């Protein structure tokens, strides 16, 4: 990863992100972007996450400039109402009207919203930040965590579905447990592994024999 000092990342550049940071007084934005993007933990932001973060900070700054008071989570929810595909057009229009009534320049705010590609270009070209390639062990650990979370979610959704059907008298079942097991079969030797065993030993035995 190219190391970038706080002094360097505080300097304005000519791209849209740099202009936004200057316009809205987001003096620490560049440092945040580099830190969040290059985080070596599971808390690392993708460029899509970063674009949403920047856009929410722009919206927050506009609300502050209008002298509005807001509770925790209101900025994030207002941003969702303005941008989410799950929000109806009527709700979006109503949200804009409420902001305009409160002297928030909604059109200008929305014009300043950025895409994930804009963030990526800013990081790599303006800030010269680079992602450090994770080690093989880090890749394996992240894969274990991802698959474990997916397995737990599958079990939870299955348990909830069965319970709902049972409560609705659609199916009959007593006390029950849900177990989710994932196996991987090597087609070369037909050996089966649990996904954890496969990751822990680094592959199939037949490949190491070869």
Secondary structure, 3 states (H helix, E strand, C coil): CCCCCHHHHHCCCCCHHHHHHHHCCCCCHHHHHHHHHCCCCCCCCCHHHHHHHHHHHHHHHHHHHCCCCCCCCHHHHHHHHHHCCCCCHHHHHHHHHHHHHCCCCHHHHHHCCCCHHHHHHHHHHHCCCCCCCCCHHHHHHHHHHHHHHHHHHHHHHHHHHHHHHHHCCCCCCCCCCCCCCCEEECCCCCCEEEHHHHHHHCCCHHHHHC
